[in-house]
Amino acid sequence: MPLAVLEALLETLWQQAKGDADTTRFHGHRLFYTDGSSASMPDTPELWRHFGGPKTKPGCGFPMLKFLLLFDSATGMIRHVLIQPYRTHDLPGCRRFHPLLEPGDLLVGDRAFGSYAHLAALVAQGLQGLFRLHQRLQVRFDALDIRSAQRLGRVRRLGTNDQLARYAKPAQGPTSLSSAEYAALPATLLLREIRYRLEAPGFRTQAVTLITTLTDTQLYPAPELAALYGRRWQIEVYFRHLKTTLKMAVLKGKSPEMVQRELLAYLLVFNLVQLVIHEAARRQGVAPERISFIDTVRWLLTAAPGDDIPELLVVPHRPGRYQPRVRKRRRCAISA
């Protein structure tokens, strides 16, 4: 089956479920998350040449691919996928998602997507962004830097740990943009910085600095933006469903074309499961995240065509839950 057909099916499934998106917007914005992950493959020369893999000693390790996903927050479904060689940064691929979005859509991601070039591209297309502060951006929350910046008119305080900052374009642009493309970006960007601390039990206390194009403090209070960024962790749950529950972590195809078809088939199954979860959540009056993914998969494996969706398992509401690291058993010497 051609890859284009599988990609079209992925789009069709999302189109079927997006009808309720208007009820789950963030202050009128459609909400999308993006992040990347990887998958391992059989040890064949063709896959090594096409996708590459981690740097290892010759004859060791396995080829790996990287895939970048665009998730629709309203449906929990995959909007689009980009399959890339393993040693590829996520940011160039993310810009290929922009034409799929509409003006006003809000894109949320980690600090890999919070670069000056990416934020400028979002602003140019009328899109919004919320990311962790990228390490290469210049203005910080350091007190001395802020006092110096205020004298230059570059920072305006909006509240405690909340400020508007005028960012200057870095001298060196990303390698994914040509010199002409980078020169066409605006010389400065007015963006908003928000800092907060994570002090939940089980987590290391740390300061988190967000950067966003949502500069209106009345429409977008800082605590709401911090909570919204916290919801980005749902992407990691989705990756766990894909790679652990559906067992996509190790692909079995032995050619680049078969590997891509296999990965798209997994994503189609994921979207089908999410479609059932979405309907079950509507019937049971709970958020889709509360419906058990694995319980839905088990029902689908035993259901007959035409069966009504039963009452699926609703997981308890456990905000701030964390998974403690599992200690490996020590190897014991075998006594004679």
Secondary structure as UniProt FT lines:
FT   HELIX           3..17
FT   HELIX           18..24
FT   TURN            27..28
FT   STRAND          31..40
FT   HELIX           45..51
FT   TURN            58..59
FT   STRAND          64..72
FT   TURN            73..76
FT   STRAND          77..85
FT   TURN            86..87
FT   HELIX           90..94
FT   HELIX           95..100
FT   TURN            103..104
FT   STRAND          106..109
FT   HELIX           111..113
FT   HELIX           116..124
FT   TURN            125..126
FT   STRAND          128..132
FT   TURN            135..136
FT   HELIX           143..151
FT   TURN            152..153
FT   STRAND          155..159
FT   TURN            160..161
FT   STRAND          162..168
FT   TURN            175..176
FT   HELIX           179..183
FT   STRAND          188..198
FT   TURN            201..202
FT   STRAND          206..212
FT   TURN            217..219
FT   HELIX           222..230
FT   HELIX           231..233
FT   HELIX           234..240
FT   HELIX           241..245
FT   HELIX           256..284
FT   HELIX           288..290
FT   HELIX           293..302
FT   TURN            305..306
FT   TURN            319..320
//
